[in-house]
Each structure stands twice: as C-alpha cells, then as structure tokens.
Amino acid sequence: MATIKYLIQGKKNPTPIYVRFRDGRSIDIKTKTELLISPSHWSNTKSKPKHLKDESLVEIDNKLSKLRDKINREYNSIQQGAVIDSHWLKKVVNPSKNSTIPLQLIRYVDYYVERKKSTTKQGSLKKYRSNNEVLKRYENHSGKIIQLTFVDEALLDDLQSYCYDVEGYAQNTVARFIKFVKTICYHAERQGIKINPNIREVSVRFEKIKPVFLNESEIIKITSFPLQQDYLNNARDWFIISCETAQRVSDFMRFNEQMISGGDKVSFIEYKQEKTNKIHRIPITKTVQAILDKRGGSFPRAISDVNFNKYIKEVCQRAEINEIIAGRKRDTKTNRMVKGNYPKYELVTAHIGRRSFATNHYGKMPTPYIIGMTGHSSEKQLLSYIGKTDTQTSEEIAEYFKKVGKI
C-alpha cells in the first residue's frame, strides 16, 4: 500500500516542506512542495505542523491534506506500465510550475538566464546569451528545432562538429560550449524535465595552453624604458600596479585613494572583488607607493579594458619584448583565436600582470601567501592558472631535496 509522508530537511526559517511517496520496495521518491514553514512549527513525529491554533499553520495543514488526496487520486488512476518516478511526483505536486517551463532548448536558455539574473554577474549572463545565439545558428543550419528531450550523445557530437567546421571555434571554446549545453540540460532535469541520460557519457576535452607571462627581467625592462607619451606612461603605471598586486583588471582599475588604509609602516588596499564579491586586503609595496607618490597620492587615470590592452601592447613593443613564442591571437577578420608563433608583445593582455606575479613568485614566496594575494580558492586552482603540471611540481620538489641534501 502506498504511503505519503511530509518532512522538512533544512534549519533555515522558513524552510520548504517535502513530500515522500512510497509503495513497496520498488517506489520511494521525494520532491519539494511550494509550502514553507518555520522548523520550530513542524512536528517530525506527526509529519505535520504543530500549534494548529495559528491560522497560517491550519492553512498549511489543510493544503497538505488536499495534496495527499491529490497524489493518491493521481496514483490510483495511472495506466498500467506508466513510469512512476520523481518526475511524475514533481508534475503532480507542482503542475503549474512545470507547465510554464519551456521544452525547446533555446527557449529554456532564455528561461535559465531569467532565473539567474539576480545571482549571476553580467559577464556570465552575456556568455549564456552568446551561447544561445550559437544554438540558434545551429538550428537554422541543420533545420532542426531542438527539444530538451532530443539532446543526446549524437546531437552533442553534431553540435561539436558544427562549432569546429562552421563556426571555426578553437577546441577549448567548443568544450566550454558543450559543457554549457549539458549544464542547461541538468538544470532542466532538476525542474522535473525528462532528459536523455546518455549525455552524461559525453566528455568535454580541454586543450592545455601554456600561459603567457612576463619574467622579472622583462618587467624591469618595461618599467625602466623611457616613455614620452602621457597615455603610455599612464597605462604602464597600471601595468606595474597589476604586477605588484596580482589583481584582475576589473579590480585594480577601480583602485582609488579611499581604499587605502593602514599606519606609518604598512599601508593596505582594501576593496570588494568584482568576480567573487569578497572583501580583499593587500599590502602596498614600495613600487606601488612610488607610483602614488609621483602622482600626488593618487592612482593613475582609469582607462577602459580595450584601451589598456592596446596601450600595454604598445609599451611592450617599444620596450622590445619581442621574443617569438607560441600562443593564440585573435584574428580581427574572423574574430577567432588562431594558434601561431608571435612576438611576445602581441600576446600581452590586461591579465598578464596578475599571472606574472603568481608565476614569478611561485616557489619563492610561500604558496599560501600567493593565494592570499591572487584570491584563488586552492593551490590546485593556482597551479592550473600558472600552467604548472604535476610533473613540473615533482621536479621542483626533487630540486629542493637536492639543496637540503636529501637526494
């Protein structure tokens, strides 16, 4: 005989009420209702609200009773051979919620973006919308209207081929795109939409790219090279600040005097990181202080990311940072990244100061201190960021053991 039990799982106030449906050993499913209650007003033993003199709790109890009757009616009226799983229970418990969810993939992406608006950065939302434009072009190219239930291993393979052959995307761009499509499908599944389970068998393969950074001698060369133009001096000062503070351009370009705190011996820059939304506090080095002093205590003039990228390439070119190295550069005609061997200054971007700090200090400064500066969440993330492999790390450990006489 089927049994229905209500329960709560969280301690937050209010917390959602869940319903668990069981029949024998073959059916044991659970889903969340739209009802909320304070944990202090819930009886675990009776599986219902307590203090039923409160009108709001009486209303919740009545709704739970009606829902119990509805689940029993739906279960007793199902046809033989129908699948009874969590998707079925979700549709019974929250039919209006499921009916508003679009089943076409590109429509679902719009739905996903709308749901993420309040908790996601604008940059990420922009990427989601850009990915959806690719899906729309694929539908026009293939003549297919993709339903969420149609997304399977074969379709993802065809999407990958389209991204390579028609869009001309690089391997990592394709991998990120396929990962996004899978994320959308998994999100839909959590909303009660049935998806093809074989998409879990599709793996995305990222190509390891050796990151470009400037070594200490190159940074000194850039710092000391004479420049007459004000706009280049301004950009160079920001570049030096990025190398000294290890921060993202979205953060250091917002630095101002009001963020400076501290005493006579050490001053700090304290601000909220744009990407993580966390308060970050870093010491001001002598090099950064020298830039502030020559500018009357002020930071350089803020410029756009586009201009900063453009100007520091010019600064590096004038400083003859022109070693030929392997890398990727955006083709202005196709707007695609192209592998090749280029003069190093052409591969310099706004991000290179942060990466140069982490790479140049790794193995010299204690790793927790580097992480404290960059704000990475773990050493693994830091090593991936600076392009260190397990093999390189083990070789550096061996060198250390040689120095201390253990090898």
C-alpha positions as CSV (number, residue, x, y, z in Angstrom):
1,M,0.0,0.0,0.0
2,A,1.3,3.5,-0.9
3,T,2.3,5.8,1.9
4,I,2.7,9.6,1.9
5,K,4.9,11.4,4.4
6,Y,5.8,15.0,4.8
7,L,9.1,16.2,6.1
8,I,11.5,19.1,6.3
9,Q,15.2,19.0,5.7
10,G,16.6,22.4,6.4
11,K,17.1,24.5,9.5
12,K,16.6,27.9,7.8
13,N,13.5,29.9,8.6
14,P,11.3,29.4,6.6
15,T,12.2,26.0,5.1
16,P,10.4,24.1,2.4
17,I,8.2,21.1,3.1
18,Y,9.0,17.9,1.2
19,V,6.7,15.0,0.3
20,R,7.9,11.4,0.2
21,F,5.9,8.8,-1.7
22,R,6.5,5.1,-1.2
23,D,4.8,1.9,-2.4
24,G,6.6,-1.3,-1.5
25,R,10.3,-1.6,-2.3
26,S,10.1,-0.5,-5.9
27,I,8.9,3.1,-5.4
28,D,10.5,5.5,-3.0
29,I,10.5,9.1,-4.4
30,K,10.6,12.6,-2.9
31,T,10.1,16.1,-4.1
32,K,9.8,19.6,-2.7
33,T,6.4,21.3,-2.3
34,E,5.8,25.0,-2.7
35,L,4.9,25.3,1.0
36,L,7.2,26.8,3.6
37,I,7.3,26.6,7.4
38,S,9.4,27.5,10.4
39,P,11.3,24.5,11.7
40,S,10.0,25.4,15.2
41,H,6.4,24.9,13.9
42,W,7.0,21.5,12.5
43,S,6.4,18.1,14.2
44,N,8.7,15.4,12.9
45,T,6.9,12.7,14.7
46,K,3.4,13.6,13.4
47,S,4.8,14.7,10.0
48,K,2.6,17.9,10.1
49,P,2.6,21.4,11.5
50,K,2.1,21.9,15.3
51,H,0.5,24.7,17.2
52,L,-2.6,24.4,15.0
53,K,-4.3,27.3,16.7
54,D,-2.4,29.6,14.4
55,E,-4.5,30.3,11.3
56,S,-1.5,30.2,8.9
57,L,-0.4,26.8,10.2
58,V,-4.0,25.5,9.9
59,E,-4.0,26.6,6.2
60,I,-0.7,24.8,5.6
61,D,-2.1,21.6,7.2
62,N,-5.2,21.8,5.0
63,K,-3.1,22.2,1.9
64,L,-1.0,19.2,2.8
65,S,-4.2,17.1,3.3
66,K,-5.5,18.2,-0.1
67,L,-2.2,17.4,-1.7
68,R,-2.2,13.9,-0.1
69,D,-5.6,13.2,-1.6
70,K,-4.5,14.5,-5.0
71,I,-1.4,12.3,-5.0
72,N,-3.4,9.3,-4.1
73,R,-6.0,10.0,-6.8
74,E,-3.3,10.5,-9.5
75,Y,-1.5,7.3,-8.4
76,N,-4.7,5.2,-8.4
77,S,-5.7,6.5,-11.9
78,I,-2.4,5.9,-13.7
79,Q,-2.3,3.5,-16.7
80,Q,-0.5,0.2,-16.5
81,G,3.1,0.5,-17.5
82,A,3.4,4.2,-16.7
83,V,6.7,5.3,-15.1
84,I,6.4,6.4,-11.5
85,D,9.4,8.4,-10.6
86,S,10.4,11.8,-9.2
87,H,9.5,13.5,-12.4
88,W,5.9,12.1,-12.1
89,L,5.7,13.3,-8.5
90,K,7.0,16.8,-9.3
91,K,4.4,17.2,-12.0
92,V,1.6,16.1,-9.6
93,V,2.8,18.3,-6.7
94,N,3.7,21.4,-8.8
95,P,1.8,21.2,-12.1
96,S,1.6,25.0,-12.7
97,K,5.4,25.3,-12.2
98,N,6.1,22.6,-14.8
99,S,3.6,23.9,-17.3
100,T,5.5,27.2,-17.5
101,I,8.9,25.6,-18.3
102,P,9.8,25.7,-22.0
103,L,10.8,22.5,-23.6
104,Q,12.7,23.9,-26.6
105,L,16.4,24.2,-25.8
106,I,16.9,27.8,-26.9
107,R,13.7,28.9,-25.1
108,Y,14.9,27.1,-22.0
109,V,18.2,29.0,-22.1
110,D,16.2,32.3,-22.0
111,Y,14.3,30.8,-19.0
112,Y,17.6,29.9,-17.4
113,V,19.1,33.3,-17.9
114,E,16.0,35.0,-16.4
115,R,16.2,32.8,-13.3
116,K,19.9,33.5,-12.9
117,K,19.7,37.3,-13.3
118,S,19.7,38.2,-9.6
119,T,22.6,36.0,-8.6
120,T,24.9,36.0,-11.7
121,K,27.4,38.6,-13.0
122,Q,26.5,40.4,-16.2
123,G,29.6,39.0,-17.9
124,S,28.4,35.4,-17.3
125,L,24.9,36.3,-18.5
126,K,26.4,37.8,-21.6
127,K,28.2,34.5,-22.3
128,Y,25.0,32.5,-21.8
129,R,23.2,34.7,-24.3
130,S,26.1,34.4,-26.7
131,N,26.0,30.6,-26.5
132,N,22.2,30.7,-27.2
133,E,22.9,32.6,-30.4
134,V,25.2,29.7,-31.5
135,L,22.3,27.3,-30.8
136,K,20.0,29.5,-32.9
137,R,22.5,29.5,-35.8
138,Y,22.9,25.7,-35.4
139,E,19.1,25.3,-35.7
140,N,19.0,27.4,-38.8
141,H,22.0,25.5,-40.3
142,S,20.6,22.0,-39.5
143,G,16.9,22.7,-39.9
144,K,16.3,21.2,-36.5
145,I,14.2,22.5,-33.6
146,I,16.0,21.1,-30.6
147,Q,13.8,19.9,-27.8
148,L,15.4,19.2,-24.4
149,T,14.4,15.6,-24.7
150,F,16.2,15.3,-28.0
151,V,19.6,16.3,-26.6
152,D,21.6,13.1,-26.7
153,E,25.1,12.0,-27.4
154,A,24.6,12.1,-31.2
155,L,23.3,15.6,-31.1
156,L,26.1,16.9,-28.9
157,D,28.6,15.3,-31.3
158,D,26.9,17.0,-34.2
159,L,27.0,20.3,-32.3
160,Q,30.7,19.9,-31.7
161,S,31.3,19.3,-35.4
162,Y,29.2,22.4,-36.3
163,C,31.3,24.5,-33.9
164,Y,34.5,23.3,-35.4
165,D,33.6,23.3,-39.1
166,V,31.1,26.1,-39.4
167,E,31.8,28.5,-36.5
168,G,35.5,27.9,-36.7
169,Y,35.9,27.7,-32.9
170,A,39.0,26.5,-31.1
171,Q,39.0,23.4,-29.1
172,N,38.5,25.0,-25.7
173,T,35.7,27.2,-26.9
174,V,33.9,24.2,-28.2
175,A,34.5,22.3,-24.9
176,R,33.1,25.2,-22.9
177,F,30.0,25.4,-25.2
178,I,29.2,21.7,-24.9
179,K,29.7,21.9,-21.1
180,F,27.2,24.8,-21.1
181,V,24.6,22.8,-23.1
182,K,25.0,19.9,-20.6
183,T,24.6,22.3,-17.7
184,I,21.3,23.6,-19.2
185,C,20.0,20.0,-19.5
186,Y,20.9,19.2,-15.9
187,H,19.2,22.3,-14.7
188,A,16.1,21.3,-16.7
189,E,16.2,17.9,-15.1
190,R,16.2,19.4,-11.6
191,Q,13.0,21.3,-12.7
192,G,11.3,18.0,-13.5
193,I,12.0,17.8,-17.2
194,K,13.0,14.3,-18.5
195,I,16.3,14.4,-20.3
196,N,18.3,11.7,-22.2
197,P,20.7,10.1,-19.6
198,N,23.3,9.3,-22.2
199,I,24.5,12.9,-22.3
200,R,26.4,12.0,-19.1
201,E,28.6,9.8,-21.3
202,V,29.7,12.8,-23.3
203,S,33.0,14.2,-22.0
204,V,34.5,17.5,-22.9
205,R,38.2,17.7,-23.6
206,F,40.1,20.9,-22.9
207,E,43.4,21.6,-24.5
208,K,46.2,22.7,-22.1
209,I,47.6,26.0,-23.2
210,K,50.9,27.3,-21.9
211,P,50.1,30.6,-20.3
212,V,52.0,33.7,-21.3
213,F,53.7,35.7,-18.6
214,L,56.5,38.2,-18.3
215,N,59.6,37.2,-16.3
216,E,61.2,39.5,-13.8
217,S,63.9,40.9,-16.2
218,E,61.2,41.7,-18.8
219,I,59.2,43.6,-16.2
220,I,62.3,45.6,-15.2
221,K,62.9,46.4,-18.8
222,I,59.3,47.6,-19.3
223,T,59.5,49.6,-16.0
224,S,62.7,51.4,-16.9
225,F,62.1,52.1,-20.6
226,P,61.8,55.9,-21.2
227,L,58.3,56.9,-22.5
228,Q,57.3,60.4,-23.5
229,Q,53.6,59.9,-24.2
230,D,51.3,60.5,-21.2
231,Y,48.8,57.8,-22.2
232,L,51.5,55.2,-22.4
233,N,53.0,56.2,-19.0
234,N,49.6,56.1,-17.5
235,A,49.0,52.5,-18.9
236,R,52.5,51.4,-17.8
237,D,51.8,52.6,-14.2
238,W,48.6,50.5,-14.2
239,F,50.6,47.6,-15.6
240,I,53.2,47.8,-12.9
241,I,50.4,48.0,-10.2
242,S,48.9,44.8,-11.7
243,C,52.3,43.0,-11.5
244,E,52.7,44.1,-7.9
245,T,49.1,43.5,-6.6
246,A,48.2,40.3,-8.6
247,Q,44.7,41.6,-9.2
248,R,42.3,41.4,-12.1
249,V,41.8,44.4,-14.3
250,S,38.2,44.6,-13.2
251,D,39.5,45.2,-9.7
252,F,42.8,47.2,-10.0
253,M,41.3,49.7,-12.5
254,R,38.8,50.7,-9.7
255,F,41.5,51.4,-7.1
256,N,41.3,54.8,-5.5
257,E,42.7,56.7,-2.5
258,Q,39.6,56.0,-0.4
259,M,40.6,52.3,-0.5
260,I,43.9,52.9,1.2
261,S,44.2,52.2,4.9
262,G,46.9,51.4,7.5
263,G,49.6,53.1,9.6
264,D,53.0,54.6,9.2
265,K,54.9,51.3,8.4
266,V,52.4,49.4,6.2
267,S,49.5,50.6,4.1
268,F,46.9,48.4,2.5
269,I,44.4,48.5,-0.3
270,E,41.0,47.2,0.8
271,Y,38.2,46.6,-1.6
272,K,35.5,44.2,-2.8
273,Q,36.5,41.9,-5.6
274,E,34.2,42.2,-8.7
275,K,34.2,38.5,-9.5
276,T,34.0,36.9,-6.1
277,N,32.2,39.7,-4.2
278,K,34.6,39.2,-1.3
279,I,36.4,41.8,0.7
280,H,40.1,41.7,-0.2
281,R,43.0,43.4,1.5
282,I,46.6,43.6,0.1
283,P,49.7,45.4,1.2
284,I,51.0,48.4,-0.8
285,T,54.6,47.6,-1.9
286,K,57.3,50.2,-2.3
287,T,56.9,50.1,-6.1
288,V,53.2,50.9,-5.9
289,Q,53.8,53.6,-3.3
290,A,56.4,55.2,-5.6
291,I,53.7,55.4,-8.3
292,L,51.3,57.0,-5.8
293,D,53.9,59.5,-4.6
294,K,54.8,60.7,-8.1
295,R,51.1,61.2,-8.7
296,G,50.4,63.2,-5.6
297,G,49.0,60.2,-3.7
298,S,46.6,59.3,-6.5
299,F,46.3,56.2,-8.7
300,P,46.8,56.5,-12.4
301,R,43.9,57.7,-14.6
302,A,41.3,54.9,-15.1
303,I,41.0,53.7,-18.7
304,S,38.9,51.1,-20.5
305,D,39.9,47.5,-20.7
306,V,40.1,47.8,-24.5
307,N,42.5,50.7,-24.4
308,F,44.5,49.2,-21.6
309,N,45.1,46.0,-23.7
310,K,46.0,48.2,-26.7
311,Y,48.4,50.5,-24.8
312,I,50.3,47.9,-22.9
313,K,51.0,46.0,-26.2
314,E,52.5,49.3,-27.5
315,V,54.5,49.8,-24.3
316,C,55.9,46.2,-24.5
317,Q,56.7,46.6,-28.2
318,R,58.7,49.8,-27.5
319,A,60.5,48.0,-24.7
320,E,61.4,45.3,-27.3
321,I,59.6,42.4,-25.6
322,N,59.7,40.7,-28.9
323,E,60.8,37.1,-28.2
324,I,59.0,34.7,-30.7
325,I,56.8,32.4,-28.6
326,A,53.8,30.0,-29.3
327,G,50.4,31.4,-28.4
328,R,47.0,32.4,-29.6
329,K,46.0,35.7,-31.1
330,R,42.6,36.9,-32.2
331,D,42.1,37.2,-36.0
332,T,40.4,40.6,-36.5
333,K,38.7,39.4,-39.7
334,T,37.1,36.2,-38.3
335,N,37.1,37.2,-34.6
336,R,38.6,33.8,-33.8
337,M,41.7,32.9,-31.8
338,V,44.4,31.5,-34.0
339,K,47.4,29.4,-32.9
340,G,50.8,30.5,-34.1
341,N,54.2,31.9,-33.2
342,Y,54.1,35.6,-32.4
343,P,56.3,38.3,-30.9
344,K,55.6,38.2,-27.2
345,Y,54.3,41.8,-27.1
346,E,51.4,40.8,-29.4
347,L,50.2,38.3,-26.8
348,V,50.3,40.6,-23.9
349,T,46.8,41.3,-22.4
350,A,45.3,43.0,-19.3
351,H,45.6,39.7,-17.4
352,I,49.3,39.3,-17.8
353,G,50.3,41.3,-14.7
354,R,48.3,39.0,-12.4
355,R,49.7,35.8,-14.0
356,S,53.2,37.2,-14.0
357,F,53.0,37.9,-10.2
358,A,51.8,34.3,-9.5
359,T,54.3,32.6,-11.8
360,N,57.4,34.7,-10.8
361,H,56.7,34.3,-7.0
362,Y,55.8,30.6,-7.1
363,G,58.5,28.6,-5.3
364,K,60.0,31.7,-3.8
365,M,57.1,33.1,-1.8
366,P,55.1,30.6,0.4
367,T,52.2,29.4,-1.7
368,P,49.5,30.4,0.9
369,Y,50.8,34.0,0.6
370,I,50.5,33.9,-3.2
371,I,46.9,32.6,-2.9
372,G,46.3,35.3,-0.3
373,M,47.3,37.9,-3.0
374,T,45.6,36.4,-6.0
375,G,42.5,35.2,-4.2
376,H,42.5,31.7,-5.7
377,S,40.4,29.2,-3.7
378,S,43.1,26.5,-3.6
379,E,46.6,25.6,-4.6
380,K,45.3,23.3,-7.3
381,Q,43.5,26.3,-8.9
382,L,46.6,28.4,-8.6
383,L,48.8,25.7,-10.3
384,S,46.3,25.4,-13.1
385,Y,46.3,29.2,-13.5
386,I,50.1,29.5,-13.9
387,G,50.3,26.3,-16.0
388,K,52.3,24.2,-13.6
389,T,51.9,20.4,-14.2
390,D,52.2,17.6,-11.6
391,T,55.5,16.6,-13.4
392,Q,57.0,20.1,-13.1
393,T,56.0,20.3,-9.4
394,S,57.6,17.0,-8.6
395,E,60.8,18.1,-10.4
396,E,60.9,21.3,-8.3
397,I,60.4,19.2,-5.1
398,A,63.3,17.0,-6.2
399,E,65.5,20.1,-6.7
400,Y,64.6,21.2,-3.2
401,F,65.6,17.8,-1.8
402,K,68.9,18.1,-3.6
403,K,69.6,21.5,-2.0
404,V,68.8,20.2,1.5
405,G,70.9,17.0,1.0
406,K,68.0,14.5,0.9
407,I,68.9,13.4,-2.6
